[in-house]
Amino acid sequence: MSVPSLKAQFDALLKAPSVSCTQPEYDQSNLAVIHLLAGWLEGLGFSCDIQPIAGQTGKANLIAIRGSGPGGLVLAGHTDTVPCNPEKWQHEPFALTEADGRWYGLGSCDMKGFFPLIIEAVRSLLDQNFQRPLIVLATADEESSMSGARSLVASSLHQARHAVIGEPTGLKPIRVHKGILMERVDIIGQAGHSSDPALGRNAIEAMHEVIGDLMSLRASWQNRWNNPLFGVPTPTLNLGCIHGGDNPNRICAKCALEFDIRPLPGMDTEALRSEIRAHLERIAGERQVHIEYKPLFPGVPPLDTAADAPLVQACEELTGFSAGSVAFATEGPYLNQIGMQTLILGPGDIAQAHQPDEYLAMERIEPTVTLLRRLIVRFCLQPGA
């Protein structure tokens, strides 16, 4: 397959919707994106392995390798996006629109746009001898379950030592970030005629109390935990979505809440869940409702890559910035768990992610390509890296 221009690749990826979501009605396959990337990378001489995600129909990772042996460099990103509200966009979400020095589209910043930049960086190096492998990793479901990254434990990536994930950091290296838990509370009460509250047990009213307790717990955690390395130095808890009831004149029998928690390094996630569970048990007893509490996925641990790791030092040298921290979570901890030194470094800005009219500033394109090319030279072409 011939490899299109950078701009044409960008446009093709945006035109392949790949939303991942905890709500099944919004969730989509990522296979169209995976097959586009595999075709282009095979055209550049990469060996491509498409790995379906067990138990996830229509979901797969791509591992594309040029070169062989241990070590080398992994350039990684996720192929999915969050859902969007097209009516709130001034530009088409599922296509590339160039305007005001920006490339607009869902995934332009977070983070389909990283893959064409990788391809552009490696094009001019294809005539050189890769002494260690360059691995392009494209994963599924980062925005929901992290199932793609979690499945990598059994992959051939165990020989790699250095990984850069192109999440939006404004081209500043990040070596530390918070973890994330995504949780769900289901309350089952009893329906009845709204004219007499005694005829039922209102799940929405019980959820109102649950929300109050969660906000109190959040305040308690923020008083107990603080880490000045982070711009948001405390743990956070976000009430993300709520669903309940079916008619104004019926006592609500079911209500569900989904929320996330972003713990700091050092916080015990199971202890946090135990605190929540104790509050829910009390409310269930007092309200005479059934409450189920479960994680939507196992959770992402914090990232903490050593400050003296060779990759960290290389990226600090090449960017001119000291490696810092962010509050959002990435797939980095999973790559660290399978033996890599992992850094987060990409051209977008997190303020643009998950927003209407998401964009990548065009002024970031050439600096990113140059940076990636220098990393490939250092970790794949030069001896001893």
Protein Blocks (a to p, Z undefined) as FASTA:
>chain_A
ZZddfklmmmmmmmmgcbdcfblklpccfklmmmmmmmmmmmnopacdddddehighiac
ddddededeehjdddddfbdcdddfklpcbdfkbccdeehiacdehklmomkmmmmmmmm
mmmmmmpccfbdcdddddehklmnommmmmmmmmmklmpmbdcdfbdehhpacfbdcddd
ddddddddddddfklmklpccfklmmmmmmmmmmmmmmmmmmmpccfkbmblcdcdddfb
dcedjbfkbccfbdcddddddddehiafklmmmmmmmmmmmmmmmnopacddddfbebjc
dddddfklmklmmmmmmnopacdddfbdcfklmmmmnopacddddfbdfklgopahiacd
fklmmmmmmmmmmmmmmmmmpghZZ
